Amino acid sequence: MPENIPEIGIILYLGSQTAAVLGMTDLMNYAEELARGKQGGDRRLLRVSHWEWQDEAGEPARVFDTAPGATGNPSILVIPPGLGQPLSREMAAQWAEWLKGQHAQGTSLGSICKGAFLLGETGLTTGRTVTTHWSYEEQLLSRFPGTKVDTDRLIIDDGDIITAGGVMAWIDLSLKLVDRFLGPTIMVETARTFLVDPPGREQSYYSAFAPKLNHGDAAILKVQHWLQATEGKESNLAVLAAQAGLEQRTFIRRFQKATGLTTGEYIQRLRVGKARELLQFTKTPVERIAWDVGYTDPSAFRKVFGRIVGLTPQEYRQRFSI
């Protein structure tokens, strides 16, 4: 019987950098084989595919697939770096519409370097913070004024949208995805084999929150995307149910079934994810961070942070601050 396994799809658009596409494929295939060997079975644990537009009247299709018998949609579609100038609006339009549709069905989207321009054309980065190569910051801001750009960050991971900076940041993004789908131990061992630095963490409780998005419940997915974009600031059940267009009791039941979490647990993980970023990249006091991510009581924030991360906010800052 065909299996539905996590799939990382790589977009082959006009001008995409072949070295990055093949490098990502090799790295993730190595990690998958390593994980499978440790598990001691033949069942494939990760699927890597390449997607290309072959028929102008049709849709993109897999032109390379490490698990051709598997089923399901990609867990994430990654837009690799490109050669030359960023794709124009006209060149990006067809891909952007399709990517937006995939995102609406629960597929996460990622970009590397100039791939952020194609991602921006989907409209999904409006109100979000993304990264790209520093030399394209002004151009990206000019083309997408509703998008915030922070080129001091190598990777920005919002769960459903993940962006990486420079042209060689495909290595960092690949390791991030290995961590997400195969775990931190496999990520660290893969990094050591490829003689690159792992992205700063070795324990599972350091891993970023990766919400379940491919559950097939469109109403709940709409709320998840809204919560991601608003950083989990709103926790009122009536507001969330209204966003989904559902009665509260139905919303509570369907949300937990789809995500595996209560709304409270889900929002706590979103808020803690934002707090990690602030602790790592700013000097903002912990009390202010607690307020900024939605907690009026700093002691309650510390308790939630410690339960989810396994470290106090102060310990986390000491280990990971830049």
C-alpha positions in Angstrom: 0.0 0.0 0.0 1.4 3.5 -0.9 2.7 5.5 2.0 2.2 9.1 2.9 5.6 10.3 4.2 7.0 13.7 4.9 8.0 15.3 1.5 10.4 18.2 0.8 9.7 19.5 -2.7 12.2 21.8 -4.4 11.0 24.2 -7.1 12.8 24.3 -10.4 12.0 27.7 -11.8 13.7 29.5 -14.6 17.2 30.5 -13.4 17.1 28.4 -10.2 20.6 27.4 -9.0 21.3 23.8 -9.9 24.1 23.5 -7.3 21.7 24.4 -4.5 19.0 22.1 -5.8 21.4 19.1 -6.0 23.2 20.0 -2.8 19.9 20.1 -0.8 18.9 16.8 -2.4 22.2 15.1 -1.5 22.2 16.4 2.0 18.7 15.4 2.8 19.0 12.0 1.1 22.1 11.3 3.3 20.2 12.3 6.4 17.3 10.1 5.4 19.6 7.1 4.9 21.3 7.8 8.2 17.9 7.9 10.0 16.7 4.7 8.3 19.9 2.9 9.2 19.5 3.8 12.9 15.9 2.7 12.8 16.9 -0.6 11.3 14.2 -0.8 8.7 13.6 -0.4 5.0 10.7 2.0 5.3 11.7 5.4 3.8 11.3 8.2 6.3 11.7 11.3 4.1 10.8 12.0 0.5 12.7 14.6 -1.7 11.2 15.7 -5.0 11.9 18.3 -7.7 9.0 20.2 -9.2 8.9 21.8 -12.7 6.3 23.4 -14.9 6.3 21.2 -18.0 2.9 22.2 -19.6 1.8 25.8 -19.7 -1.8 24.8 -19.6 -1.3 22.4 -16.7 0.4 22.4 -13.3 3.9 21.7 -12.0 4.7 18.1 -11.6 7.4 16.0 -10.0 10.3 15.5 -12.3 12.5 13.8 -9.7 11.2 11.7 -6.7 13.1 9.6 -4.2 9.8 7.8 -3.3 7.8 7.6 -6.5 5.3 5.2 -4.9 4.4 7.4 -2.0 1.2 9.5 -1.8 0.1 12.9 -0.5 1.1 16.5 -0.9 4.5 18.0 -0.1 5.1 18.9 3.6 7.1 21.9 2.4 8.0 23.4 -1.0 11.4 25.2 -1.1 12.2 28.0 -3.6 16.0 27.7 -4.1 18.3 30.7 -4.8 18.5 31.9 -8.4 21.1 33.1 -10.8 20.9 36.6 -12.3 18.2 39.1 -11.3 15.2 38.1 -9.2 12.2 36.8 -11.1 10.0 39.5 -12.5 6.3 39.7 -11.5 5.3 38.3 -14.9 7.7 35.4 -14.7 6.8 34.6 -11.1 3.0 34.9 -11.5 2.2 31.4 -12.5 4.4 29.8 -9.8 3.1 32.2 -7.2 -0.6 31.3 -7.8 0.2 27.6 -7.6 2.3 28.0 -4.4 -0.4 30.0 -2.7 -2.9 27.2 -3.5 -0.5 24.6 -2.0 -0.1 26.7 1.1 -3.9 26.9 1.5 -3.9 23.1 1.5 -1.4 22.8 4.4 2.0 22.8 2.6 4.7 25.0 4.2 6.7 27.3 1.9 10.4 28.1 2.1 12.8 30.4 0.2 16.5 30.9 -0.1 18.2 34.2 -1.0 16.5 35.6 -4.2 13.8 32.9 -3.9 12.2 35.4 -1.5 11.0 37.4 -4.4 8.9 34.5 -5.8 7.7 33.8 -2.3 6.7 37.5 -1.9 4.6 37.3 -5.1 2.3 34.8 -3.3 1.2 37.6 -1.0 1.8 35.4 2.0 4.7 37.4 3.4 2.6 40.5 3.9 2.8 41.5 7.6 5.6 38.9 8.1 9.3 39.2 8.6 11.5 37.5 6.0 15.2 37.4 5.2 17.2 37.3 1.9 20.7 38.3 0.9 21.6 41.7 2.3 22.3 43.2 -1.1 18.6 42.6 -2.1 17.1 44.0 1.1 16.1 47.4 -0.5 14.8 45.8 -3.7 12.7 43.4 -1.7 11.2 46.1 0.5 10.5 48.3 -2.5 8.7 45.4 -4.4 6.8 44.2 -1.3 6.2 47.2 1.0 3.9 45.2 3.3 6.7 42.7 4.1 9.3 43.3 6.8 12.9 42.3 5.9 15.6 41.5 8.4 18.9 40.5 6.7 20.7 40.3 10.0 19.0 36.9 10.4 20.2 33.9 8.5 17.0 31.9 8.9 13.5 33.1 10.0 11.2 30.1 10.7 7.5 30.9 11.2 6.5 27.2 10.9 4.4 27.6 7.7 6.8 30.1 6.1 10.6 29.7 6.4 13.2 32.0 4.7 17.0 31.8 4.5 19.5 34.5 3.7 22.5 34.1 1.5 23.0 32.0 -1.6 24.8 29.3 0.4 22.1 29.3 3.1 20.6 26.2 1.5 22.9 24.3 3.8 21.4 25.9 6.9 17.8 25.5 5.6 18.4 21.9 4.7 19.7 21.2 8.2 16.7 23.0 9.7 14.4 20.7 7.7 16.3 17.6 8.7 15.8 18.7 12.3 12.1 19.2 11.7 11.4 15.9 10.0 14.1 13.5 11.2 15.1 15.1 14.6 18.1 16.9 16.1 20.3 13.9 16.5 20.2 13.1 12.8 20.6 16.8 12.0 23.8 17.1 14.1 25.4 13.9 12.7 24.6 15.1 9.1 26.2 18.5 9.8 29.3 16.8 11.2 29.6 14.5 8.1 29.3 17.5 5.8 31.8 19.5 7.9 29.3 22.4 8.5 28.1 23.9 11.7 24.7 22.8 12.9 22.2 25.7 13.5 22.9 26.1 17.1 21.1 23.3 19.0 21.5 19.6 19.7 18.6 18.8 22.1 15.1 18.0 21.0 13.6 20.6 23.4 15.4 23.4 21.5 13.6 22.5 18.2 11.2 25.2 16.8 7.5 24.6 16.9 6.4 23.0 13.6 2.6 23.0 13.6 0.7 20.3 11.8 -0.7 21.9 8.6 -1.5 19.0 6.3 -4.5 17.7 8.1 -7.0 18.7 5.4 -9.4 20.8 7.5 -9.6 24.1 5.6 -11.4 26.0 8.3 -8.8 25.1 11.0 -5.9 25.8 8.6 -7.3 29.3 8.0 -7.1 29.9 11.7 -3.6 28.5 11.9 -2.4 30.8 9.2 -4.0 33.8 10.9 -2.4 32.8 14.2 1.0 32.5 12.6 0.6 36.0 10.9 -0.5 37.6 14.2 2.0 35.7 16.4 -0.6 34.2 18.6 -1.6 37.5 20.1 -5.3 36.6 20.2 -6.5 33.7 22.3 -10.2 34.4 22.7 -12.1 31.3 21.6 -15.0 33.3 20.2 -12.7 35.3 18.0 -10.9 32.1 16.8 -14.1 30.3 16.1 -15.4 33.3 14.2 -12.2 33.2 12.1 -13.0 29.6 11.2 -16.6 30.3 10.6 -17.6 27.6 13.2 -19.6 27.3 16.4 -17.3 27.3 19.4 -17.8 23.7 20.5 -17.3 22.5 16.9 -14.2 24.6 16.5 -12.6 23.3 19.8 -13.2 19.7 18.7 -11.9 20.1 15.2 -8.9 22.2 16.2 -7.7 19.6 18.6 -8.4 16.8 16.1 -6.5 18.6 13.3 -3.5 19.9 15.2 -3.2 17.5 18.1 -3.2 20.4 20.5 -5.8 22.5 22.4 -5.9 26.1 21.2 -4.3 27.2 24.5 -1.3 24.8 24.0 -1.0 25.8 20.4 -0.9 29.5 21.1 1.6 29.0 24.0 4.0 27.3 21.6 3.6 30.1 19.0 4.3 32.7 21.7 7.3 30.9 23.1 8.7 30.6 19.5 8.5 34.4 19.2 10.0 34.8 22.6 13.0 32.6 21.6 13.7 34.9 18.7 13.6 38.0 20.9 15.8 36.4 23.5 18.3 35.3 20.9 18.5 38.5 18.7 17.7 41.4 21.1 18.7 42.7 24.5 15.0 43.3 25.5 14.4 42.5 29.2 12.6 39.2 29.8 9.7 41.1 31.5 9.1 43.2 28.3 9.4 40.1 26.1 6.7 38.4 28.1 4.4 41.4 27.5 5.3 41.6 23.8 4.4 38.0 23.1 1.1 38.2 25.0 1.7 37.5 28.7 0.7 40.1 31.3 2.4 38.1 34.1 6.2 37.5 33.6 6.2 34.6 36.1 3.5 32.8 34.1 5.6 33.4 31.0 8.7 31.9 32.7 6.7 28.9 33.8 5.3 28.2 30.3 8.7 28.9 28.6 10.5 26.4 30.9 7.9 23.7 30.4 8.1 23.9 26.6 11.8 24.7 26.1 13.4 23.0 29.0 15.4 26.1 29.9 14.5 29.3 31.7 14.4 32.4 29.5 17.7 33.6 31.0 19.4 30.2 30.4 18.2 30.2 26.8 19.6 33.7 26.2 22.9 32.8 27.7 23.3 29.8 25.4 21.9 31.2 22.1 22.1 35.0 22.1 24.0 36.5 19.1 
